[in-house]
Amino acid sequence: MTDSTAQRPVLNGRYELHRRLARGGMADVFLAHDQLLDRPVAVKVLFPQFASEPLFVERFRREAQAAANLNHHSIVAVYDWGEYDRTYFIVMEYVEGRSLAEVLRSEGVLHPDRAIEIAIDTAAALGFAHRNGTIHRDVKPGNILITPGGQVKVTDFGIARAFGGGDDLTQTGSVMGTATYFSPEQAQGKQVDPRSDLYSLGVVLFEMITGQPPFNGDTPVAIAYKHVQDEAPTPAAVNPKVPTQLGSIVDKLLAKQPHERFASAEDLRAELRRAGDDAVVNPRPSVLQTPAEAGSVATTSVPSVTSLAVDQSAPVAPAVMAHAMSGAPEYVEPPRRNGLFLLALLIMILGVAGIAGYIYVNFGDQDVAGPNLVEVPSVTNRSQGEAEKTLTDLGFEFEARAVDAPEGVPPGSVVDQSPASGELLEEGSVVVIQVARSTLKVPLDDVSGFNLDEATRRLEEDGFVVDFSVEPSLDIPENIVIRLEPEPGQELERGSRVNLIVSSGPDQVDVPDVKNMSVLEASNELGRAGLPNPTLVYEASEDVEEGMVIRTDPDAGVPVSIDRVILLVVSTGPPEAIVPPVVGLDQGSAQSALEQAGFAPFVEFVDVPNGSPDAGVVLSQDPAGNTALVTGSTVRIRVGLELAPPPPDTQPPGEDG
């Protein structure tokens, strides 16, 4: 073992931390090695400053518990949870790839077919969670991971909750979602059900096919207000190339009222699969805008609300949001249809009832509402193309992995599959096939200067297995390939691994000096420097005014990575202490007690008769004992002082007594 390996921390004697993958608002995520099972894992470690806060620890524990109970190929698996060095950690499946947020930043608008595929897989994960009694409540591009092979993985069930239960972390100040992807009921702090997740997925789908979310604003509160009150534009109003069928699906997902959306994630997946056919989706009952109309829609004035957020996608507490929403008028239902429409609707309902009766009579013993289970076919000993076509024709998705070919097996043949043939899986599940590598050599093209997705696509088409790592660069934009390892131009065997070195953009910025600024001013200054929203802690100060920043951690001028969360230490004003009660003590003891408590005693004397027991004793104090007072303040004490004795009698000289 090398010295560097020996210095790596090992959590609970099992998980050896290698390098940091990401940093969030409350935890770091590390790439680690599970020494017991000999596999890479991701370990999320809670920041120490939150480990003593019961609310954060409960959210952290809830994330582990919620995700550990969800065993699905499109949900990031959670393996373990524990405590280490006065903080807590979660051990998760390590997923190679990028988040959908990164994909959208680098590529912009996605092709409708690709957006549909991502939405179908995300809906599969959400549907599985919903069937197991869990709502995600923070569906957004940053929580949707995509592997280099295109597999979708949903992560971060940190604010998920079991619906129908009573344990909900909705206290003021807790993190309960992201304003850009809030459902209207979430923004108002109301009870949510699985259809809230479908609304959020609708926002994500809208962003994939138009390049922007349906609502934007200067603050999270303003965005949430629009989710509650404003009608979303149609996708075609933003991007005329959006197919009508897909636009109607998004319209239905973004309905204000939950009952107007799809009833379940399974219904949504079925409609998405039919999006390329001629079937018509019933959009939400609203007036669809043309591109011209979209620019002239009247907007409602948003009340002035102070917010410390500088990023419109920052998480927001729903209790705070609901308070801000309390002044918003209720969303007005669109006008009802006329009598002719109701008659047509009645006829349609009767027709559907007749079909339902036929199904019940002829298939009453079958669970027609259950998932569509399909038997996995045997695709071993077939060519990769034949295997892929067989799987897709049956409704499965596939992931191909190149392996060394056993002797006598033709290159490109499927040598193994998982799950095995004969198993029953839900339609849309992933079947992994292992394909024998070709021994032919092909030239390694130079793909430096391309974005990661395009470079990966080109190399994989040539038969290479692509990995990537990142390094900072001041000159090359983020997500652009800097160089290849090995160097391009040489001939390599198909199936060889090629590592792409990808730019992560500028690495570090100096922490700006925000001392003596308000929290809002300091947050804006940090945002202008490219840093995320800060964490706040409070401390008494005799020199800095209440509500102003005392200092930062790290200090101003220190270079930090651009994802570093800065700690703002905010003044609560001068420190206070409890005035000790000193009435009845002698003067010396009283003065000593006050000085030790941080106060300045001021003594006033009060005459008392000669021989009085009050002589030299504190008779009163101001302020009274047990009063909270700013340290350094003056406390007056009144001490008894004996009257001077009268002079002795004397006689004039020369007189006899």
N, C-alpha and C positions, 0 to 999 in steps of 0.2 A: 504493500500500500504506500503511495507517495505521501509526501508531507501535506500537499494540498488536499488530498483525500482524507487524511487523518484529521484535518481541521474542520471538515464539513460537519455541521451539526446533525445528529441522528435523533429523531423524535421517537420516544418510547422504545429505544433500542432496535428500531425496525426501519424507519423511513429516513433515508439519507438525503438531505437537501443538496441540490446541485446548483441551480441558478434561478433567479427570479424571472418569472414569465410575465407578470402583470401586477399592477397595484391599483386597488380600488379605494373607496371612501373609508372602509373599515378593516381591510385585510390585504395582505400580500399573497400572491399565488406563486408557488415555486414548482419547478420540475424536480422530482425526487425519484429515488430508487427504492422500491420495496425489497429489502434484503431477504425477507422470508419467502416471498413468491417469485423473486427475481424478475421484476417487471417495472417499467416506468409508471409513475403515478403523478398526479398533480396534488399538491398540498396547499390548502388555503389556511393561512395563519393570521389570527385576529391580532390587530394592533394592541400592544400592551395597555395603552391608555383606555381602551374600551373593555379590557378584560375584567375590570372592577365594576363595570356598569351592568346591573342585572338585565336591563332591557336589551343591550347589545348581545350579551351572552345568550339570552333566551332566543333571540333571532338567529344567532349562529347555530345553536343546538337545533332549532326548528328546521333550518336549512338541511342539516345532516339527516334529521329524522324524516322530513318530507321526501327528499330525493332517494334516500336509502330504501324506501318502501315502493319505489317506482322502478321496476325492472323492465326496460323497454329499449329497443335498439336505437331509438331516436331521442333518448334522454341520457344525459351524462350520468354515469353510475357513481354512487357514493359508496365507498368501501368501509370507512372507519371514521371515528371521531375520538378526540382525546384532549388531554391537558398536558402542557409542557412549558416549563420555565415561566410560571405565573401567567400563562395565556392559554388559548385554546386553538385547536386546529381540526380541519376536515380533510380526509384523504379521498380523492376522487379519481375517476378514470382520466387518463391523460389523452387529450384529443389533439392530434396534429391538424393544423389548418388555420383558418381565419374566422373571425366573427362576420356576420352579415353586415354589421356596421362598417367594418373595414372594406368589405367588398363594395358596398354602395359608395364609400368615399373614393375608392380608386376607379370604379367603373361607371358610376352614375346610374342611369336608367338601365334596367335589365330587360332582356327579351321576355315577352309574355310567357313563352313556354317554360323558360327557366324560373321565372317568378312563380308560376303555377306549381312546378315541381317542389320548390322550397316551401310554398304554402301548404301543399299536400302533406309533406313530411312533418312540418311543424304542427299541423292539425292532428296528425296521427299521434304525436307525442302528447298534445293537450288532451285529445280524446281519451287516451289511456289514463292520464292523470285524473280526468273528470270521472271516468268510470270507477276509479279507485278513491273517489271522494276528495280530491285535491284540486284547488284552483291555484293557478300560478300567480296571477295578479301583477306581474311585471314583464309581460311579453313585449319585447323590443328587439331591434336588430343586434344590439350588443349581447343579448342572451341567446342568440341563435348562432351556433358554430357550424362551419362547413368544412369538411375534410377535403384534402386534395382530390380524393375520388368522388367528391360531390355529395357524400352522406351528410345529412342534417342531424345535429345534436342540440337539444334544448337544455339550457343550464340555468343555474341560479334560482333555486326554489326557496331563497332566503326569506321571502315574505309570503310564501304560499301558506294556505290554511285549509283545514278540513271544512268544507261547507256543510251547513246544517249543525255545526257545533258552536260552542260558546267561547273558545279560547282564541281571541283575536288581539293582535298587538296594534291597536288603533289609538294609542295614547298620543297626546300632543307632543310633537317633536320626533316621533318614530318615523322611519322611512317606509313609505307604503306605496311606492310606485313611481312612475316617471310621467311627468305632465304631458309630454308630447303624445304619449300612447295611452293615456287615461281613457276609460269609458266614462260616459256622463255620470253614471251612478257612483263610480269610484271617485270622481272629482267632487261630488257632493257629500262624500262620506257615508253613503247609503250602503245597505247590505248588497253584496254582489253574489252572482252565481256563475256557472261556466260560460254563460253568454257574454260576460264581461271580458273574458279572455278572447272570445271570438271578435269582439269589437277591436281590441288591441291588435289582434292579428290582421284585421281589416286595415288599420292604420299602417301596419308594416307592409302589407300588400300594396296599398296605395302608394307608399314611398318607393317600393321596388319598381313599379311600372310608370311612375311619373318623375321620379328623382327628388321628390320633396314630400313631407308629410302634409295632410290636409289642412292643418292649422298651425300657424306660427304666431309668435308674440314676443314682446320684450321680456316678459317674466313668466315663470311657470303658472302663476295665478291667472294671468291674462289668457294663456293657452287653455287652461282648464275651463275658464269661463266660456270660451268658444266651443269646446266640446259639449258643454251643457246647453248653450243657447243658439249657436250659429249652425246653419245647415252646411254640411260639407260640400265642396264642389264635386262634380262628377269627375272621374279620372280623365275622361276624354276632353274636359274643359281645360285641363292642364297639358295633356299629351294626346293630341287627336289620333295618334296611331294605336291607342288602346282598343282592343277588340270590344265590340258591343257586349258580347256575352260576359267577358271578364269584368267589364265596367259595372254591369248589373250585379254581379256577385259582390263587388266592393260596396256598391250602394246599399245592398241589403245588410252587409256586415256593419256598416256605419250608421244604421238606424238608431235614433235617439232612444227609443223604447226597446228594452230587451226582447219583448215578445214579437217584435217585427224582424228580428234577426233570425239566422238559422237556429233551429232548435238544438242542434248538437254539432260537435266537431265532425262526427261521421257524416251527417247531412251535408256539411260544407265540403268535405273531401269528395263525396259523390258528385256534387255540383261542379267542383273544380275539374274532375275527370271528364265531365261532359262539356266542359267549356269550349272544346273545339268542335262539338257537334252542333246541330241546329236547335237543340232544346232551349226553351226560353226560361230564364230565371225571373221569378216575380220580384222586381225591385221594391224597395221600401216605398210606401205611399207618399211620394213627394214629387214636386215639380223638378224634373231634371233640367239643368242649365245647359244652354248652348255656350260655346266659347265666348260669344259676344255678351251673353247675359251674365256670365261669371264675373266680369269686371264691373258690373253695375249693381251687384247685390247690396242692399242696404245692410249696414252693420249697426250693432247696438253699442252704445257708449259703455266702456268698462269703467267701474268705479276705481278711484285712485287707491291702490293698495301698495304698501311698502313691502318690498321683498329683498332679501339679502342674496338671492340667487343671481348668478351672472351667466348661467348656462341654461338655456330653455329646456334642455333634456335632463336637468338635474332632478334627482328624486325629491319628492315633496310629501310632507305629512298630510294625510287626508283630513285630520281633525282641523288643522290650520286652514287647509283648502276649503273645507266645508264651511268654515266661519266666513271666509272671503266670499263664498258662493251664496251666503244667506241672503244677500241683497239682490241676487239675480232673479228675474221673473221666471216662472215655470215655463218650460218649453210647451209651445202651443201645438196641439195636434193639427195636422192638415185637415181640410174640409172633408166631410164624409161623402161617399159616392151617392149617386141618385138611385131612384127606384129601379130603373132598368138594369143598372149594374148589380143591384142586390138580387134581382130575379135571376140574372145570369149566374151569379155566384151560387144561389140556391140550387140551380140545375146542376152546376159543376159538383157541388157537395154531394148531391144525391147520386151522381154518377160515380164519384169516388167511393161512396158508401156501398154501392152495388159491387164494385170491384173488390172492396175489402171483404164483403160477405162471401164472394166467390172464393177468395184466397182462404178465408177461414174454413169454408166447407170442404175445400179440396186439399188444403194443406194445414189443417187445424193442429196436427200433431207436431208440426215443425215450428222452430223458433224463428219466425220470419223477421223479427226485429233485431236478432243477434248479428254479430259480425260475420262477414262472408269469409268462411274458412276454405282454403284451397290446398290440395295435396301437393307437396313439393315433388317435382319430377326428378328423375335421375338424369344428370347431364354429364356425368363423367365419361371419359373416352370419346367425347365429341369435340369438335373444333370450338374455339372460343365464340366465334360468330353464331354457330348453331345453338350453343348453350344460351347465349344472351337472348337470341330471338325466342327460344322456347320459354325462358323465364318471363320475358316481357309480355308474350302472348297470353300467359296465364295471370298477368296482373302483378307479378313480382318485380321488385327492383333488384339490382345486382351490384356487387363490388368485385372486380377482378384483381387478383394478386399474382404477380409473377413469381414462380418458384423454379429451382433447378430441376430439370427434367430427369426422371429416372431413366436408366439405360433402356433403349428400345422404344421410348415414348416420343412420338413426333412433336417438334416444337409447335406451340400454339394449341395443344390439346389440353382439355380439362383433366387434371389428375386427381382432384378431390373437391368436395363441396361441403358447405355447412350452412344450414342444417342438412342432415342426410335425407335422401329420398324417402317418401312415404309419410313424413311428418305433416301435420295440418297447421298452416299458418294463416294469419289474417292477410287478406289481399293488400298489396302494397309493402309487405315486409321485405327485408333485404336478405338475399341469398349470396353468400360469399363463395366464389369459385377460385380455385388455384390453377393457374395456367402455366404449362411448361414453357420456359424461356427458349427463345430462338438462339442458336449459336452463330447466326450471321452477324457480321460486324457492319456498323453504319457510322458515318461521320458525325461527330458532335458539333452541331451548329452553334454559332455565337449568338446567344439570345440576350446579351447584356443590352440595357436600354429599353427592353420591353417591361411591361408590368408583370407582376408575378403570375397572374392567371394565364396571360397569353404565352409567356415563356414556358410555363408548365404544360400547357396544351400542345405546344409545338414539340417539346421534347418527348412527351408521352406518345404522340403520334409516331415518333421515330422508334418507340419501343423502350425508352429509358424509364427508370424509376426515379422520381424527382423528390428530393428533400430541399429544405431551405432553412437558412438562418439569417438573422438580421444584424446589421451593424449601423451605427450612426454615420451620417454624411451631411456636411454643410452644403455640398454642391448638387448632389443627386436627390431628386424628390423622393418622398416616402413611397414605398411599395414598388420601386423600380429596381430591376436587377443591376447590381454593380459589376459582378464577375461570376465566373463559373469555376467549380472545382470538380473534376480536372479541367485543364485549359481546353478551350474549343479548338477544332481543327483536326484532332486525332480521331482515329477509328476505334470504336468500342463495341463490345458485344451487346446485342439487344438484351435488355434486362439489367444492364449496369446502372449503378446508382450515380446520380449527378446532383451535386449540392449547389443551390443557387444562393449567392450572398446578396441579400435584399436590403435596400436602404430603409432605415427607420426615421430618416430626416434628422434635423439638428438634435444633438444629444442632450445638451444642458443649457440652462439659462441661469443667470444670477438672480437670487431672491431680491426683489425690489424693497427699498426702505419704506415701510408703511407706518413707522412709529408716529404716534399722536394723530393718526387718522381715525375716522369713524370706521365701524365694521364694514359698512357698505362701501365707503371709499377704498378701504384696503382690499376688499374682495374684488372690486372692479380693477384695481391696479394689478393684482395678481392675475386676473383674467387677461388683461392686456399683455402681460408677459408670457401668456400661453400656459399658465399653471391652472390646475383644477380648483374647484371651490375649497376654501380652507376649512380646517377643523377649529372650533372655538373652545378655549378654556378661559376661566375667569380667575382674577387674582386682585387682591387689595393693593392699592398704591397711594402713597402720600403725595407723589409728584405728578401723576398722570390723571387727568379728569375722568370721571366715571363714563364708561361707554367708549373710551378711546383705546387704541392699541398701545400696549406697553412695549412689546417686543415680538419677534417671530422666532420660530424654531423650525429650521435652521435660521441663523442670524442673517440680516440683510447683507447682500454682497457675496454670499456663499453660493457657488455653482451647484445646481441640482438638476436631476433629470426632469423632463417636462411633464412627467406623470406624477411627480412628487406632490403629496398633499402637505401643504404648509400649515403649521400650527400657529394660530393667532392667540396671543395672551392679552386679554382684554381687561381693562381696569374696572373694578367695582367701587372705586373711590377709596378714601383713606380707610385703613383698618380700624375695626372697632373691638372693644374689650368690655368686659363686665366690671363695673365699679364695685370694689369690695366694700361691704358694710363695715364701718369703723366706729360707729357710735358706741360709747362705753369703753373704748380702748384708751390707754394713755397716749399722750401726744406723740411720743417717739414711735410707739408701735404703729399708730395710725399713719403717720407720715411714711414709715418704711413700707407698709402694706400697699399704699397708694402708688408709691414710686416703683415698686416691683411689678405692679400691674400696668405700668406705662403711663401713669397720670402725674400731673404736677400739683402737689398739695399747696393750698394757700390757707394760712392759719389766721383766724381772728380770735381775740380773747374776750371773754365775758366775765364780768366781776361776779364772784361768789363770796359768801361770808367766810370769815376766818374759821378754819377748822372744818369747812364743808368737805364731804367726801367727793364732791364734783371738781375739786381743785385739781388741775392737770389732766382732766379727763375730757374726751370729745363728747360734747353735748348734742351736736347736730352736724349734718353734712348736706351739701348740695352739689351735684345731684345725689339722690338717695342711693343707698346700697342696692346692688343687683340690677342697676340700670345700664343698658348698652350705651357706650359713649366712644367717640373717636379717640384713639390713643393719642397722648400728648396734651389732651385737654386739661383744664384746671378744675380741681375739685376743692371747694371751700369747706373747711372744718372749723367749728367754733369750740374753743377749749376754755374750761373754767379757770379763772385766775383769782386767788385770794386777795381781798382788800388789804391795803397796807395798814399795819397796826398803828394806833394813835401814839403821839410822842409822850414820854414820861412827864409827870408833874414836876415843875421847878419853882424855886423862890428867889426874890430879888436879893442881891448881896446886902449883908448888914442886918437882915431881919432874922429874929429868932423864930425858931419853929415852935 
